[in-house]
Amino acid sequence: MKQFEDALAAAMGVPAKRSMPMGQVFSPVAFIADMHHQYFTQFWRAWNAALVRTFTFGTHAAIQPAGSDKRFKDEAWQETPYYDLLKQSYLLLSKQLHEMVDGAQVDDRTRLQLRFFARQYIDAISPTNFAATNPEVIRTAIETRAASLATGIQNLIEDIQKGRITRVDEKAFEVGRNLAVTPGSVVFENDLIQLIQYAPQTAQVEKTPLLIVPPCINKYYLLDLGAGNSFVEYAVAQGHQVFLISWRSAVPEIERLTWDDYLTKGPLKAIDAVCDITNVNRVHALGFCVGGTIMSCAAGVLAARGEDRLETLTLLTTMLDFSDTGDIGLLIDEGSIALREALIGNGGILPGKELAFTFGTLRANDLIWRYVVDSYLKGATPEAFDLLYWDSDSVSLPGPMYCWYTRNTYLENKIREPGRTTQCGVPIDLSKVNAPLYVLASRDDHIVPWRSAYLSKDIIGKDQRFVLAASGHVAGVINPPARNKRSHWLNDNLNCGANDWLEKAEEKPGSWWPDWDAWMKGRSTGIIPAPTLAGNSRYPIVEPAPGRYVKQKSN
């Protein structure tokens, strides 16, 4: 709320940047006065409509929430005049605040920032978020004789002690018991990663192994949620030799690690180990989200060194061009990054729960306020949902690594441009990476806009294939074929813009996983008998999968 108020105050003091009718000058005071006049006029209409509805039992409210808005689903918001008027007043205020932002005489980026902060403000002050103005909360309190309120207060106290909102029954899941259960072994570790080699499930396997690089801001088991819901399990079952990096959450002894350290100790070292264990010179590499950005930069380092180590490269919901970063980019500016650099740029830790909360604000009604109401006001028990458990199991980052990443991507958008960055001591040109490229984006992704992911085809790799999955950042990726859910779009012609590509794309029912597997098999270097043992003499088994690092809690 403070961010919105500060941003609005600053915006209203900015001189007009758009042309105004001759003789007119933009006046913030006059603009706000006009907005107030419109608000009270419409509020008076809503009040009159509520009075009429009380006596006619049939007049519909003049202002209705969006069809996707689940906050006002209770019948009381429609049937009881008091709650109906309360709802309409809130929706009208929301509309006025949006119009105020849209009418501000500011540049486009500032307007987008104002819209974001306004949405946070509007979401926060919803009458559904307060016990006295939420009919469901009041009804539940009466039915339970206030036991729901007492339980809610206890839930709040426990979350204050945790420093985060509990959104899932955390006792229902355990990594290694019902999450991250695909059999395998840790065959290498350093102070940043553990490298897992998964046990083959077929008599023969692809000669060239697959190295998976998950995002370092989350635990890897999103890709191995459980039996029947695991990308890792699927890849192993299709005959791929699968290796995977498990990132360590930052602790004091690694708080000074840099972006270069993440490349050197992460995928570059993992490629060396995988090639040694499997006795090959190249790997298939797959990166997801930030893991895709890290893997791409590592590929750029290899290309600059003249090392041909990649057979193919797969990028899942990954950005290399940060021109359009969606809402999350609005939270990153010179001031915020400079502050981070001053505080943790030379050593320190960005807490995982802070990252998790930031991502939660992108969909605050679904990821924050829903749980505030259910847990603190209704005293409800959180549900058991594997994706929510994973989403709450956050990972902390070393300050120097985080500061380099945000400045060179979100703020200055350098890594897409040849020679603009030096990584691991060499100038990086992603266009020198010659591996065949498979790009997967999600149509409703609020973290990596799909049109931004589409731009990767012009930045890295050759013989590119682009596939668009239905749903969002996580659900679009984690879509096992056996469930026969959602769909994906295909179009072999990439010599066009993103919108033209989608207009001519063909929608296919079900998961994109088989398409990826077929693409990989089309670039097979042959098959060999499945190995009977994990690791080798230089890379002996350290411990069974999923390993220690993924079990360490940062929150």
C-alpha positions in Angstrom: 0.0 0.0 0.0 2.9 2.3 0.8 4.5 1.5 -2.6 1.3 2.5 -4.4 0.8 5.7 -2.4 4.4 6.8 -2.9 4.3 5.9 -6.6 1.0 7.6 -7.1 2.2 10.8 -5.4 5.3 10.9 -7.5 3.3 10.2 -10.7 0.8 12.9 -10.0 3.6 15.5 -9.8 5.1 14.6 -13.2 4.4 17.2 -15.9 2.2 16.1 -18.7 4.0 14.1 -21.4 1.1 13.7 -23.7 -0.2 16.5 -25.9 -3.3 18.3 -24.4 -5.9 20.3 -26.2 -4.7 23.8 -27.0 -4.8 26.1 -24.0 -5.2 23.3 -21.5 -2.7 22.2 -18.9 -2.9 18.9 -16.9 -3.8 19.6 -13.3 -3.4 16.7 -10.8 -5.8 18.5 -8.4 -8.5 18.9 -11.1 -8.0 15.4 -12.2 -8.5 13.9 -8.7 -11.5 16.2 -8.1 -13.1 14.9 -11.3 -12.4 11.3 -10.3 -14.1 12.0 -6.9 -17.1 13.5 -8.6 -17.4 10.4 -10.9 -17.0 8.1 -7.9 -19.7 9.7 -5.8 -22.1 9.9 -8.7 -21.7 6.2 -9.4 -21.8 5.4 -5.7 -25.1 7.2 -5.4 -26.5 5.2 -8.2 -25.4 2.0 -6.5 -27.0 3.1 -3.3 -30.3 3.8 -5.0 -30.1 0.5 -6.8 -29.6 -1.3 -3.5 -32.6 0.4 -1.9 -34.7 -0.5 -4.9 -33.5 -4.0 -4.8 -34.5 -4.3 -1.1 -38.2 -3.6 -2.0 -38.3 -5.2 -5.5 -36.4 -8.4 -4.8 -35.1 -8.7 -8.3 -32.9 -5.7 -9.3 -29.4 -6.8 -10.2 -26.4 -5.0 -9.0 -25.0 -2.4 -11.4 -21.4 -3.4 -10.8 -20.4 -7.0 -10.9 -17.0 -8.7 -10.3 -15.2 -10.5 -13.1 -16.3 -14.0 -13.9 -13.0 -15.4 -12.6 -13.2 -13.5 -9.3 -14.0 -16.2 -6.7 -13.9 -13.8 -3.7 -17.6 -12.9 -3.9 -19.0 -16.4 -4.7 -21.0 -16.6 -1.5 -24.7 -16.0 -2.0 -24.8 -13.2 0.7 -22.8 -11.0 -1.7 -25.8 -11.1 -4.1 -28.8 -11.7 -1.8 -28.2 -9.5 1.2 -28.5 -5.7 0.4 -25.8 -4.7 2.9 -23.2 -7.0 1.5 -24.2 -6.3 -2.1 -23.7 -2.5 -1.5 -20.4 -3.2 0.3 -19.2 -5.3 -2.7 -20.4 -2.7 -5.2 -18.6 0.1 -3.2 -15.4 -1.9 -3.2 -15.6 -2.7 -7.0 -16.4 0.9 -7.8 -13.4 2.1 -5.8 -11.3 -0.5 -7.6 -12.5 0.8 -10.9 -11.8 4.4 -9.9 -8.3 3.6 -8.8 -7.5 1.9 -12.1 -8.9 4.8 -14.0 -6.8 7.2 -11.9 -3.7 5.2 -12.8 -4.6 5.1 -16.5 -5.2 8.8 -16.5 -1.9 9.8 -14.9 0.4 11.7 -17.2 3.4 9.4 -17.0 5.6 7.2 -19.2 4.5 3.7 -20.1 6.7 1.9 -17.6 5.7 4.1 -14.7 2.0 3.5 -15.7 2.6 -0.3 -15.6 4.3 0.0 -12.2 1.4 2.1 -10.9 -1.1 -0.5 -12.2 0.8 -3.2 -10.4 1.0 -1.3 -7.1 -2.7 -0.3 -7.5 -3.7 -3.9 -7.9 -1.8 -4.9 -4.7 -3.5 -2.1 -2.8 -7.0 -3.0 -4.2 -6.5 -6.7 -3.4 -5.4 -5.9 0.1 -8.4 -3.7 1.0 -11.1 -6.1 -0.3 -13.9 -6.6 2.2 -13.5 -10.3 1.9 -10.1 -10.0 3.8 -11.7 -8.7 7.0 -13.7 -10.8 9.5 -16.3 -8.1 10.1 -17.2 -7.7 6.4 -16.9 -11.3 5.2 -20.3 -13.1 5.5 -18.6 -16.5 5.2 -16.3 -15.7 8.1 -19.2 -14.5 10.3 -21.3 -17.6 9.4 -18.5 -20.0 10.2 -17.8 -18.2 13.5 -21.5 -18.5 14.5 -21.7 -22.2 13.5 -18.5 -23.1 15.4 -19.3 -20.8 18.4 -16.1 -18.8 17.6 -13.8 -21.9 17.6 -12.9 -21.0 14.0 -11.7 -17.6 15.1 -9.6 -19.1 17.9 -8.1 -21.6 15.6 -7.4 -18.8 13.1 -5.5 -16.7 15.7 -3.4 -19.8 16.5 -2.7 -20.3 12.8 -1.6 -16.6 12.6 0.7 -16.9 15.6 2.4 -20.0 14.2 2.9 -18.3 10.8 4.3 -15.2 12.5 6.9 -17.5 14.1 7.6 -19.1 10.7 7.8 -15.7 9.0 5.6 -16.8 6.1 2.0 -17.8 5.2 1.3 -21.5 5.5 -0.7 -22.6 2.4 -0.4 -26.4 2.5 -0.5 -29.3 5.0 3.3 -29.6 5.3 3.0 -32.8 7.3 1.4 -34.6 4.3 4.6 -34.5 2.2 8.2 -35.5 2.7 11.0 -35.3 0.1 12.3 -38.9 -0.5 9.0 -40.5 0.8 6.3 -39.2 -1.5 8.2 -36.5 -3.4 11.4 -36.9 -5.4 11.1 -40.7 -5.4 12.5 -41.7 -8.8 15.4 -44.1 -7.9 18.9 -42.8 -8.4 22.2 -41.9 -6.7 24.2 -38.8 -6.0 27.4 -39.3 -7.9 29.1 -36.0 -7.3 28.8 -33.0 -5.0 30.5 -29.7 -4.3 29.6 -26.8 -2.1 26.8 -25.7 -4.5 25.3 -28.8 -6.2 24.7 -32.5 -6.0 24.6 -34.4 -9.3 22.0 -37.2 -9.4 22.2 -40.1 -11.8 18.9 -41.9 -12.2 18.6 -45.7 -12.4 17.6 -46.9 -15.9 14.2 -48.5 -16.3 14.8 -49.9 -19.8 17.1 -52.6 -21.1 18.7 -50.1 -23.6 19.3 -46.4 -23.2 20.2 -43.5 -25.4 24.0 -43.3 -25.8 24.1 -39.5 -25.2 22.9 -38.7 -21.7 20.5 -36.0 -20.7 21.5 -33.3 -18.1 18.6 -31.5 -16.5 19.3 -28.0 -14.9 16.3 -27.0 -12.8 15.9 -23.4 -11.5 18.1 -22.5 -8.6 15.4 -20.4 -6.9 13.3 -23.5 -6.3 13.9 -27.2 -5.3 14.4 -29.5 -8.2 11.6 -31.9 -7.3 9.1 -29.9 -9.3 10.4 -32.1 -12.1 10.0 -35.2 -9.9 6.9 -34.6 -7.8 5.9 -38.3 -7.4 5.0 -41.5 -9.2 2.9 -40.7 -12.3 3.5 -37.0 -12.0 7.2 -36.8 -12.7 9.0 -35.5 -15.8 12.2 -37.2 -14.6 10.3 -40.5 -14.3 8.9 -40.1 -17.8 12.3 -39.3 -19.4 13.9 -42.3 -17.7 11.0 -44.6 -18.9 11.6 -43.4 -22.5 15.1 -44.7 -22.4 17.0 -41.5 -21.6 20.1 -41.6 -19.4 19.0 -38.9 -17.0 21.3 -36.8 -14.8 20.0 -33.8 -12.7 21.5 -30.9 -10.8 20.2 -30.4 -7.2 21.1 -26.8 -6.2 22.0 -26.1 -2.6 20.1 -23.3 -0.8 22.5 -20.6 0.2 24.1 -20.8 3.7 26.8 -18.6 5.2 29.7 -20.6 3.8 28.6 -20.0 0.2 27.2 -16.5 0.6 30.0 -15.0 -1.6 29.4 -17.2 -4.6 29.0 -15.3 -7.9 27.1 -15.9 -11.2 30.4 -17.3 -12.6 30.5 -19.7 -9.7 27.0 -20.9 -10.5 28.1 -21.6 -14.1 31.5 -23.2 -13.1 30.3 -25.3 -10.1 26.9 -26.0 -11.7 26.3 -27.1 -15.4 30.0 -26.8 -16.5 31.2 -29.2 -13.8 28.1 -31.4 -14.2 28.8 -31.8 -18.0 32.4 -32.9 -17.2 31.2 -35.4 -14.7 28.3 -36.8 -16.9 30.6 -37.2 -19.9 33.2 -39.0 -17.7 30.7 -41.3 -16.2 29.0 -42.2 -19.5 32.2 -42.1 -21.6 30.9 -39.6 -24.2 31.9 -36.1 -25.3 28.5 -34.5 -25.5 25.3 -34.3 -23.6 21.7 -33.3 -24.2 21.0 -30.3 -21.9 17.7 -29.2 -20.6 17.1 -26.1 -18.5 13.9 -24.9 -16.8 13.2 -21.2 -16.0 16.3 -19.7 -14.4 17.9 -23.0 -14.9 17.5 -22.5 -18.7 19.1 -19.1 -18.4 22.0 -20.5 -16.5 22.4 -23.5 -18.9 22.3 -21.1 -21.9 25.0 -18.9 -20.4 27.1 -22.0 -19.7 26.6 -23.0 -23.3 27.8 -19.6 -24.3 31.0 -20.1 -22.2 31.6 -23.4 -23.9 31.1 -21.9 -27.3 33.6 -19.0 -26.5 36.1 -21.6 -25.4 35.6 -23.6 -28.6 34.3 -26.6 -26.7 31.5 -28.6 -28.6 29.8 -30.3 -25.7 26.1 -30.1 -26.4 24.2 -32.5 -28.7 20.9 -30.6 -28.1 19.5 -27.8 -25.9 16.0 -27.7 -24.5 14.7 -24.6 -22.8 11.5 -24.8 -20.7 9.7 -21.5 -19.9 13.0 -19.6 -20.1 13.9 -16.0 -20.9 17.0 -14.9 -22.7 15.6 -11.6 -24.0 14.2 -9.6 -21.0 12.6 -6.8 -23.0 9.1 -7.9 -21.7 9.3 -9.6 -18.3 5.7 -9.2 -17.2 4.8 -7.9 -13.8 7.9 -9.2 -12.0 10.1 -6.8 -14.0 8.1 -3.9 -12.6 9.5 -4.7 -9.1 13.1 -4.4 -10.4 14.6 -1.0 -11.0 17.9 0.8 -10.6 17.1 1.9 -7.0 16.1 -1.6 -5.8 19.1 -3.3 -7.4 21.5 -0.6 -6.1 20.2 -1.2 -2.6 20.6 -5.0 -2.9 24.2 -4.5 -4.3 25.0 -2.3 -1.3 23.6 -4.7 1.2 24.5 -8.2 -0.2 26.4 -7.5 -3.4 29.8 -8.5 -1.9 28.4 -11.3 0.3 25.2 -12.1 2.0 22.0 -14.1 1.4 18.7 -13.3 -0.2 16.2 -15.3 1.9 14.1 -17.8 0.0 10.9 -16.7 1.8 11.4 -13.2 0.4 11.7 -14.5 -3.1 8.6 -16.7 -2.6 6.5 -13.7 -1.3 7.6 -11.6 -4.3 6.3 -14.3 -6.7 3.1 -14.5 -4.6 2.3 -10.9 -5.2 2.0 -11.5 -8.9 -1.2 -13.3 -8.1 -2.0 -12.0 -4.7 -5.7 -13.0 -4.5 -4.9 -16.6 -5.4 -1.5 -17.0 -3.6 -1.8 -14.7 -0.5 -5.2 -13.4 0.4 -7.0 -16.6 -0.2 -4.9 -18.3 2.5 -5.1 -15.3 4.9 -8.9 -15.6 4.8 -9.1 -19.4 5.0 -6.4 -19.9 7.6 -6.6 -16.8 9.9 -10.3 -15.9 9.6 -12.0 -19.2 9.0 -9.5 -21.4 11.0 -9.4 -23.9 8.1 -6.8 -26.7 7.8 -4.6 -26.2 4.8 -5.0 -28.7 2.0 -2.5 -31.4 0.9 -1.3 -30.3 -2.5 2.1 -31.3 -3.8 2.6 -28.2 -6.0 1.9 -25.9 -3.1 4.2 -27.8 -0.9 7.0 -27.4 -3.5 6.1 -23.7 -3.9 6.5 -23.1 -0.2 9.8 -25.0 0.0 11.9 -22.0 -1.1 15.6 -21.6 -1.8 17.9 -18.8 -0.7 20.5 -17.3 -3.0 24.0 -15.8 -2.5 23.9 -12.0 -2.8 26.6 -11.6 -5.4 25.0 -14.1 -7.7 21.5 -12.6 -7.3 22.7 -9.0 -7.9 24.6 -9.9 -11.1 21.6 -11.8 -12.5 19.0 -9.1 -11.9 21.2 -6.3 -13.2 22.3 -8.1 -16.3 19.0 -9.5 -17.2 15.9 -7.7 -15.9 17.5 -4.3 -15.6 20.0 -4.0 -18.5 19.0 -7.0 -20.6 22.6 -7.7 -21.6 23.0 -11.5 -22.1 21.0 -11.5 -25.4 23.6 -9.2 -27.0 26.9 -10.6 -28.3 29.8 -9.4 -26.2 27.8 -7.3 -23.7 28.8 -9.6 -20.8 31.9 -11.4 -19.8 31.2 -14.7 -18.0 33.8 -17.1 -16.6 36.5 -14.8 -18.2 35.2 -14.9 -21.8 32.9 -12.6 -23.8 29.6 -14.3 -24.3 27.8 -14.6 -27.7 24.8 -16.9 -27.4 24.5 -17.0 -31.2 27.7 -19.1 -31.3 25.8 -22.0 -29.6 25.1 -24.4 -32.5 23.1 -27.1 -30.8 19.6 -27.9 -32.1 17.1 -26.0 -29.9 13.7 -27.0 -28.4 11.8 -24.2 -26.7 8.7 -24.7 -24.6 6.6 -21.8 -23.3 3.3 -21.7 -21.4 0.5 -19.6 -22.8 -0.7 -18.2 -19.4 2.7 -17.9 -17.9 2.9 -14.8 -15.5 6.6 -15.2 -14.8 8.0 -15.9 -18.3 5.6 -14.4 -20.9 5.4 -16.8 -23.8 6.2 -14.2 -26.4 9.4 -13.4 -24.5 10.3 -17.1 -24.5 9.6 -17.2 -28.3 12.4 -14.7 -28.9 15.0 -17.3 -27.8 14.8 -18.8 -31.2 16.6 -15.8 -32.6 19.2 -15.7 -29.9 20.6 -19.2 -29.5 20.9 -22.6 -31.2 20.0 -23.9 -34.6 17.1 -26.0 -36.2 14.8 -24.5 -33.6 11.5 -25.9 -32.6 9.0 -23.9 -30.6 6.0 -25.5 -28.7 3.4 -23.6 -26.7 1.7 -25.3 -23.8 -1.6 -24.4 -22.3 -1.9 -23.1 -18.7 0.8 -21.3 -16.6 4.4 -21.4 -15.6 4.2 -24.7 -13.6 1.1 -26.5 -14.8 2.0 -25.9 -18.4 5.3 -27.8 -17.9 4.2 -30.5 -15.5 1.6 -32.3 -17.6 2.0 -36.1 -17.7 0.6 -37.7 -20.9 -1.3 -40.3 -18.9 -3.6 -37.7 -17.4 -4.6 -36.5 -20.9 -5.1 -32.9 -19.7 -4.7 -29.5 -21.4 -3.2 -29.1 -24.8 -0.3 -27.6 -26.8 0.2 -25.7 -30.0 2.6 -26.6 -32.9 3.7 -24.6 -35.9 6.9 -25.5 -37.8 7.2 -22.0 -39.3 9.3 -19.8 -37.0 10.0 -17.1 -39.6 7.4 -14.8 -38.2 6.4 -12.9 -35.1 4.9 -14.6 -32.0 1.3 -13.5 -32.8 1.5 -14.7 -36.4 3.0 -18.0 -35.2 0.0 -18.6 -32.8 -2.6 -17.6 -35.4 -1.4 -20.4 -37.7 -0.5 -22.9 -35.0 -2.4 -26.2 -34.7 -3.8 -27.1 -31.3 -3.0 -30.6 -30.2 -4.8 -32.2 -27.2 -2.8 -33.5 -24.3 0.8 -33.2 -23.1 3.8 -31.8 -25.0 6.1 -34.4 -23.4 5.7 -37.0 -26.3 6.5 -34.3 -28.8 9.7 -33.5 -26.9 10.7 -37.1 -26.7 10.1 -37.7 -30.4 12.2 -34.6 -31.1 15.0 -36.0 -28.9 14.8 -39.4 -30.5 15.1 -37.8 -33.9 18.5 -36.5 -32.8 19.6 -39.8 -31.2 23.3 -40.8 -31.5 22.4 -44.5 -31.0 21.4 -46.8 -28.1 23.5 -48.9 -25.8 22.8 -51.5 -23.0 21.7 -49.8 -19.9 24.4 -49.3 -17.3 24.1 -51.6 -14.3 26.0 -49.3 -11.8 25.9 -45.6 -11.1 29.0 -43.4 -11.2 32.5 -44.7 -11.8 35.8 -44.8 -10.0 36.3 -41.0 -10.3 32.7 -40.3 -9.4 31.6 -42.8 -6.8 28.2 -42.9 -5.2 27.9 -40.3 -2.5 24.4 -41.3 -1.2 21.0 -42.4 -2.6 18.8 -39.9 -4.3 17.3 -37.4 -3.6 20.4 -36.4 -1.5 20.9 -34.0 1.3 20.8 -30.7 -0.4 17.2 -30.9 -1.5 16.1 -31.7 2.0 17.7 -28.7 3.6 15.1 -26.0 4.6 15.7 -22.3 4.0 12.4 -21.1 5.5 
